[in-house]
Amino acid sequence: MSWISKSPSFAANARLAPLGRRLVGILFLALCSFQFVLGQEATAADEMRAGVIAYKFLDYAGAAEHFKAALEINPNLTQARLFLATSIAQQYIASDDSAANVAVALQAIEQFKMVLNNDPGELEEYRALVPLASLSFNLKHFEEARDYYGKAIALKPKEASNYFSVGIIDWTEASHARTKMRNDMGLAESAMISKPEACVSLRAQNQQKVEDGIAHVQKAIELQPDYDDAMGYLNLLYRERAEYECDDPEARKADLKAADDWTDKAIATKKAKIDSAAAEKEAPKQP
């Protein structure tokens, strides 16, 4: 097993977390909170209701058709545009790079951008920015993703998950540069870079990304102290920093220890959550 992946689930979350868990959670809340105030637009209201029902039953394609119909009746329905974008986005598979699947993501991105261009309220703007960032990340459009998450942070500076997501982008970019250099050098999986000139080169490429990533993930943990996934990424980021520190053995040793410590904290925190949930489930209900 690679020294950088002591807990493989952390690396898997980098690919799946931005779109999977968060998109469902944030945007389903938007659907559930929709208020039908379209008495003067009875047909549009009917299409919205039908779309919400289809969405709740996981018929995302059907939901999208209903929201499209609502927009045909009233093109200024920002909620319908947001729900349409959401329904399309739910048909996208984050791990599939096929042309057809990428086209789905691009359709969703187009609709979310139209929400932003239609003078949305602050809440609607936020609900468009986060999935835009997630979709951009999964398409490997990292600068766009970083920009959208930055705007989401400006709207909700106390939301830990957005800082964490920016930290994932920082780590992803740094890990790509490190992987390329290691491959070019033909290093074994368990070996670290040891040539001073290689360390200097990698540090020039990665130092800013790694330092930014550590700062972003630490901010996420500051806001959410039990954020075990963020703790796991601090492990990875400290290991990235250790990789280019072969000309400073003491710094490398300290960062590898910090990485191990954050791995242990992540595992302990996750276990505590599981134990707490189990205890709550087993606790007798009050009469």
One Martini backbone bead per residue (centre of mass of N, CA, C, O) as a GRO file, in nm:
protein
  287
    1MET     BB    1   0.097   0.035   0.021
    2SER     BB    2   0.085   0.350   0.009
    3TRP     BB    3   0.204   0.605   0.212
    4ILE     BB    4  -0.038   0.811   0.112
    5SER     BB    5  -0.275   0.563   0.182
    6LYS     BB    6  -0.370   0.472   0.477
    7SER     BB    7  -0.667   0.588   0.385
    8PRO     BB    8  -0.847   0.531   0.107
    9SER     BB    9  -1.111   0.696   0.161
   10PHE     BB   10  -0.995   0.976   0.125
   11ALA     BB   11  -0.936   0.965  -0.182
   12ALA     BB   12  -1.223   0.892  -0.269
   13ASN     BB   13  -1.360   1.156  -0.165
   14ALA     BB   14  -1.236   1.348  -0.375
   15ARG     BB   15  -1.425   1.238  -0.608
   16LEU     BB   16  -1.725   1.216  -0.454
   17ALA     BB   17  -1.806   1.442  -0.256
   18PRO     BB   18  -1.866   1.709  -0.420
   19LEU     BB   19  -2.131   1.572  -0.555
   20GLY     BB   20  -2.280   1.354  -0.406
   21ARG     BB   21  -2.354   1.441  -0.109
   22ARG     BB   22  -2.394   1.757  -0.143
   23LEU     BB   23  -2.597   1.781  -0.374
   24VAL     BB   24  -2.825   1.631  -0.243
   25GLY     BB   25  -2.852   1.795   0.019
   26ILE     BB   26  -2.877   2.094  -0.074
   27LEU     BB   27  -3.097   2.056  -0.314
   28PHE     BB   28  -3.319   1.905  -0.163
   29LEU     BB   29  -3.385   2.140   0.025
   30ALA     BB   30  -3.487   2.323  -0.196
   31LEU     BB   31  -3.725   2.146  -0.281
   32CYS     BB   32  -3.865   2.125   0.002
   33SER     BB   33  -3.885   2.463   0.027
   34PHE     BB   34  -4.086   2.506  -0.177
   35GLN     BB   35  -4.308   2.768  -0.278
   36PHE     BB   36  -4.637   2.808  -0.385
   37VAL     BB   37  -4.676   3.132  -0.573
   38LEU     BB   38  -4.861   3.052  -0.860
   39GLY     BB   39  -5.168   3.120  -0.899
   40GLN     BB   40  -5.140   3.282  -1.180
   41GLU     BB   41  -4.972   2.991  -1.269
   42ALA     BB   42  -5.108   2.705  -1.282
   43THR     BB   43  -4.940   2.537  -1.486
   44ALA     BB   44  -4.666   2.589  -1.362
   45ALA     BB   45  -4.736   2.474  -1.085
   46ASP     BB   46  -4.794   2.190  -1.183
   47GLU     BB   47  -4.510   2.135  -1.294
   48MET     BB   48  -4.361   2.172  -1.030
   49ARG     BB   49  -4.502   1.952  -0.869
   50ALA     BB   50  -4.431   1.721  -1.061
   51GLY     BB   51  -4.123   1.756  -1.040
   52VAL     BB   52  -4.094   1.708  -0.735
   53ILE     BB   53  -4.210   1.425  -0.733
   54ALA     BB   54  -4.014   1.297  -0.931
   55TYR     BB   55  -3.762   1.358  -0.766
   56LYS     BB   56  -3.841   1.200  -0.505
   57PHE     BB   57  -3.854   0.932  -0.709
   58LEU     BB   58  -3.583   0.957  -0.897
   59ASP     BB   59  -3.701   1.114  -1.161
   60TYR     BB   60  -3.499   1.319  -1.323
   61ALA     BB   61  -3.596   1.334  -1.613
   62GLY     BB   62  -3.891   1.399  -1.550
   63ALA     BB   63  -3.838   1.652  -1.386
   64ALA     BB   64  -3.702   1.816  -1.609
   65GLU     BB   65  -3.950   1.834  -1.795
   66HIS     BB   66  -4.127   1.996  -1.598
   67PHE     BB   67  -3.936   2.241  -1.565
   68LYS     BB   68  -3.934   2.315  -1.861
   69ALA     BB   69  -4.237   2.371  -1.881
   70ALA     BB   70  -4.240   2.602  -1.675
   71LEU     BB   71  -4.041   2.783  -1.844
   72GLU     BB   72  -4.218   2.813  -2.094
   73ILE     BB   73  -4.433   2.979  -1.936
   74ASN     BB   74  -4.192   3.091  -1.721
   75PRO     BB   75  -3.871   3.215  -1.763
   76ASN     BB   76  -3.853   3.364  -1.454
   77LEU     BB   77  -3.815   3.091  -1.293
   78THR     BB   78  -3.569   3.030  -1.084
   79GLN     BB   79  -3.654   2.767  -0.946
   80ALA     BB   80  -3.688   2.605  -1.205
   81ARG     BB   81  -3.394   2.634  -1.297
   82LEU     BB   82  -3.267   2.502  -1.048
   83PHE     BB   83  -3.423   2.228  -1.071
   84LEU     BB   84  -3.323   2.157  -1.349
   85ALA     BB   85  -3.022   2.149  -1.287
   86THR     BB   86  -3.045   1.935  -1.066
   87SER     BB   87  -3.171   1.706  -1.237
   88ILE     BB   88  -2.935   1.685  -1.431
   89ALA     BB   89  -2.703   1.641  -1.224
   90GLN     BB   90  -2.822   1.361  -1.118
   91GLN     BB   91  -2.733   1.218  -1.406
   92TYR     BB   92  -2.451   1.240  -1.313
   93ILE     BB   93  -2.131   1.065  -1.325
   94ALA     BB   94  -1.836   1.117  -1.170
   95SER     BB   95  -1.668   0.844  -1.291
   96ASP     BB   96  -1.762   0.938  -1.587
   97ASP     BB   97  -1.585   1.017  -1.910
   98SER     BB   98  -1.792   1.023  -2.103
   99ALA     BB   99  -1.941   1.214  -2.338
  100ALA     BB  100  -2.234   1.188  -2.237
  101ASN     BB  101  -2.179   1.258  -1.939
  102VAL     BB  102  -2.043   1.533  -1.983
  103ALA     BB  103  -2.290   1.661  -2.119
  104VAL     BB  104  -2.461   1.665  -1.867
  105ALA     BB  105  -2.283   1.853  -1.701
  106LEU     BB  106  -2.296   2.092  -1.904
  107GLN     BB  107  -2.598   2.136  -1.883
  108ALA     BB  108  -2.604   2.202  -1.584
  109ILE     BB  109  -2.411   2.438  -1.591
  110GLU     BB  110  -2.578   2.617  -1.775
  111GLN     BB  111  -2.821   2.641  -1.578
  112PHE     BB  112  -2.673   2.757  -1.334
  113LYS     BB  113  -2.575   3.011  -1.482
  114MET     BB  114  -2.860   3.120  -1.536
  115VAL     BB  115  -2.924   3.171  -1.247
  116LEU     BB  116  -2.693   3.382  -1.199
  117ASN     BB  117  -2.805   3.571  -1.450
  118ASN     BB  118  -3.106   3.614  -1.282
  119ASP     BB  119  -3.095   3.758  -1.014
  120PRO     BB  120  -3.058   3.611  -0.747
  121GLY     BB  121  -3.079   3.512  -0.458
  122GLU     BB  122  -2.869   3.418  -0.217
  123LEU     BB  123  -2.967   3.123  -0.190
  124GLU     BB  124  -2.973   3.054  -0.494
  125GLU     BB  125  -2.681   3.117  -0.547
  126TYR     BB  126  -2.561   2.905  -0.360
  127ARG     BB  127  -2.720   2.657  -0.498
  128ALA     BB  128  -2.541   2.703  -0.761
  129LEU     BB  129  -2.238   2.714  -0.678
  130VAL     BB  130  -2.180   2.435  -0.555
  131PRO     BB  131  -2.246   2.253  -0.805
  132LEU     BB  132  -2.057   2.400  -0.994
  133ALA     BB  133  -1.804   2.318  -0.840
  134SER     BB  134  -1.845   2.012  -0.848
  135LEU     BB  135  -1.856   1.975  -1.154
  136SER     BB  136  -1.585   2.107  -1.216
  137PHE     BB  137  -1.415   1.910  -1.059
  138ASN     BB  138  -1.503   1.646  -1.215
  139LEU     BB  139  -1.389   1.791  -1.491
  140LYS     BB  140  -1.109   1.932  -1.409
  141HIS     BB  141  -1.196   2.244  -1.335
  142PHE     BB  142  -1.028   2.389  -1.095
  143GLU     BB  143  -1.051   2.699  -1.119
  144GLU     BB  144  -1.356   2.711  -1.130
  145ALA     BB  145  -1.408   2.567  -0.865
  146ARG     BB  146  -1.255   2.766  -0.685
  147ASP     BB  147  -1.430   3.012  -0.756
  148TYR     BB  148  -1.706   2.903  -0.660
  149TYR     BB  149  -1.622   2.843  -0.370
  150GLY     BB  150  -1.541   3.132  -0.302
  151LYS     BB  151  -1.830   3.247  -0.337
  152ALA     BB  152  -1.959   3.065  -0.125
  153ILE     BB  153  -1.788   3.167   0.113
  154ALA     BB  154  -1.885   3.462   0.098
  155LEU     BB  155  -2.184   3.379   0.173
  156LYS     BB  156  -2.065   3.119   0.370
  157PRO     BB  157  -1.814   3.138   0.604
  158LYS     BB  158  -1.931   2.883   0.805
  159GLU     BB  159  -1.885   2.666   0.580
  160ALA     BB  160  -1.679   2.396   0.585
  161SER     BB  161  -1.702   2.235   0.309
  162ASN     BB  162  -1.573   2.454   0.120
  163TYR     BB  163  -1.289   2.451   0.232
  164PHE     BB  164  -1.241   2.153   0.189
  165SER     BB  165  -1.274   2.157  -0.121
  166VAL     BB  166  -1.033   2.340  -0.174
  167GLY     BB  167  -0.830   2.148  -0.044
  168ILE     BB  168  -0.870   1.923  -0.252
  169ILE     BB  169  -0.767   2.081  -0.490
  170ASP     BB  170  -0.487   2.132  -0.385
  171TRP     BB  171  -0.410   1.832  -0.355
  172THR     BB  172  -0.463   1.736  -0.644
  173GLU     BB  173  -0.253   1.915  -0.784
  174ALA     BB  174  -0.008   1.820  -0.619
  175SER     BB  175  -0.032   1.512  -0.677
  176HIS     BB  176   0.017   1.528  -0.980
  177ALA     BB  177   0.306   1.639  -0.969
  178ARG     BB  178   0.425   1.413  -0.794
  179THR     BB  179   0.353   1.170  -0.973
  180LYS     BB  180   0.509   1.256  -1.223
  181MET     BB  181   0.790   1.266  -1.094
  182ARG     BB  182   0.801   0.974  -0.995
  183ASN     BB  183   0.762   0.844  -1.270
  184ASP     BB  184   1.010   0.977  -1.407
  185MET     BB  185   1.204   0.836  -1.177
  186GLY     BB  186   1.109   0.539  -1.098
  187LEU     BB  187   0.963   0.502  -0.835
  188ALA     BB  188   0.872   0.346  -0.580
  189GLU     BB  189   0.590   0.345  -0.397
  190SER     BB  190   0.752   0.371  -0.102
  191ALA     BB  191   0.916   0.596  -0.208
  192MET     BB  192   1.107   0.886  -0.178
  193ILE     BB  193   1.222   1.175  -0.249
  194SER     BB  194   1.600   1.243  -0.261
  195LYS     BB  195   1.668   1.449  -0.466
  196PRO     BB  196   1.739   1.773  -0.436
  197GLU     BB  197   1.652   1.879  -0.720
  198ALA     BB  198   1.366   1.755  -0.702
  199CYS     BB  199   1.268   1.900  -0.450
  200VAL     BB  200   1.294   2.185  -0.559
  201SER     BB  201   1.100   2.148  -0.796
  202LEU     BB  202   0.849   2.056  -0.632
  203ARG     BB  203   0.831   2.300  -0.448
  204ALA     BB  204   0.778   2.509  -0.670
  205GLN     BB  205   0.500   2.370  -0.751
  206ASN     BB  206   0.362   2.296  -0.437
  207GLN     BB  207   0.378   2.483  -0.188
  208GLN     BB  208   0.128   2.665  -0.221
  209LYS     BB  209  -0.084   2.444  -0.236
  210VAL     BB  210  -0.024   2.309   0.036
  211GLU     BB  211  -0.056   2.553   0.222
  212ASP     BB  212  -0.345   2.616   0.135
  213GLY     BB  213  -0.465   2.342   0.205
  214ILE     BB  214  -0.408   2.345   0.506
  215ALA     BB  215  -0.567   2.603   0.566
  216HIS     BB  216  -0.845   2.508   0.463
  217VAL     BB  217  -0.873   2.251   0.641
  218GLN     BB  218  -0.835   2.388   0.914
  219LYS     BB  219  -1.087   2.564   0.886
  220ALA     BB  220  -1.289   2.335   0.876
  221ILE     BB  221  -1.217   2.226   1.162
  222GLU     BB  222  -1.277   2.481   1.318
  223LEU     BB  223  -1.587   2.473   1.234
  224GLN     BB  224  -1.554   2.132   1.241
  225PRO     BB  225  -1.417   1.926   1.475
  226ASP     BB  226  -1.559   1.640   1.342
  227TYR     BB  227  -1.391   1.638   1.059
  228ASP     BB  228  -1.267   1.354   0.936
  229ASP     BB  229  -1.207   1.406   0.638
  230ALA     BB  230  -1.023   1.650   0.688
  231MET     BB  231  -0.814   1.498   0.852
  232GLY     BB  232  -0.730   1.310   0.621
  233TYR     BB  233  -0.619   1.549   0.440
  234LEU     BB  234  -0.397   1.640   0.626
  235ASN     BB  235  -0.234   1.392   0.591
  236LEU     BB  236  -0.184   1.430   0.283
  237LEU     BB  237  -0.058   1.716   0.295
  238TYR     BB  238   0.185   1.649   0.477
  239ARG     BB  239   0.300   1.442   0.273
  240GLU     BB  240   0.348   1.640   0.046
  241ARG     BB  241   0.552   1.813   0.202
  242ALA     BB  242   0.755   1.585   0.266
  243GLU     BB  243   0.839   1.518  -0.031
  244TYR     BB  244   1.002   1.820  -0.057
  245GLU     BB  245   1.211   1.761   0.223
  246CYS     BB  246   1.503   1.625   0.167
  247ASP     BB  247   1.671   1.902   0.263
  248ASP     BB  248   1.481   1.850   0.548
  249PRO     BB  249   1.464   1.608   0.771
  250GLU     BB  250   1.309   1.738   1.013
  251ALA     BB  251   1.062   1.834   0.856
  252ARG     BB  252   0.981   1.561   0.749
  253LYS     BB  253   0.941   1.420   1.019
  254ALA     BB  254   0.721   1.615   1.126
  255ASP     BB  255   0.512   1.571   0.894
  256LEU     BB  256   0.478   1.264   0.927
  257LYS     BB  257   0.372   1.284   1.213
  258ALA     BB  258   0.130   1.464   1.155
  259ALA     BB  259  -0.003   1.266   0.964
  260ASP     BB  260  -0.042   1.037   1.169
  261ASP     BB  261  -0.210   1.200   1.372
  262TRP     BB  262  -0.449   1.262   1.172
  263THR     BB  263  -0.523   0.974   1.122
  264ASP     BB  264  -0.595   0.903   1.413
  265LYS     BB  265  -0.813   1.123   1.446
  266ALA     BB  266  -0.999   1.028   1.222
  267ILE     BB  267  -1.055   0.747   1.329
  268ALA     BB  268  -1.159   0.830   1.610
  269THR     BB  269  -1.390   1.013   1.514
  270LYS     BB  270  -1.544   0.806   1.348
  271LYS     BB  271  -1.587   0.606   1.579
  272ALA     BB  272  -1.744   0.798   1.764
  273LYS     BB  273  -1.981   0.832   1.572
  274ILE     BB  274  -2.065   0.537   1.555
  275ASP     BB  275  -2.108   0.492   1.858
  276SER     BB  276  -2.319   0.715   1.897
  277ALA     BB  277  -2.528   0.606   1.695
  278ALA     BB  278  -2.563   0.331   1.831
  279ALA     BB  279  -2.653   0.435   2.110
  280GLU     BB  280  -2.899   0.594   2.008
  281LYS     BB  281  -3.045   0.347   1.883
  282GLU     BB  282  -3.046   0.173   2.165
  283ALA     BB  283  -3.199   0.366   2.307
  284PRO     BB  284  -3.458   0.417   2.493
  285LYS     BB  285  -3.767   0.520   2.463
  286GLN     BB  286  -3.975   0.752   2.548
  287PRO     BB  287  -4.311   0.750   2.659
   0.00000   0.00000   0.00000
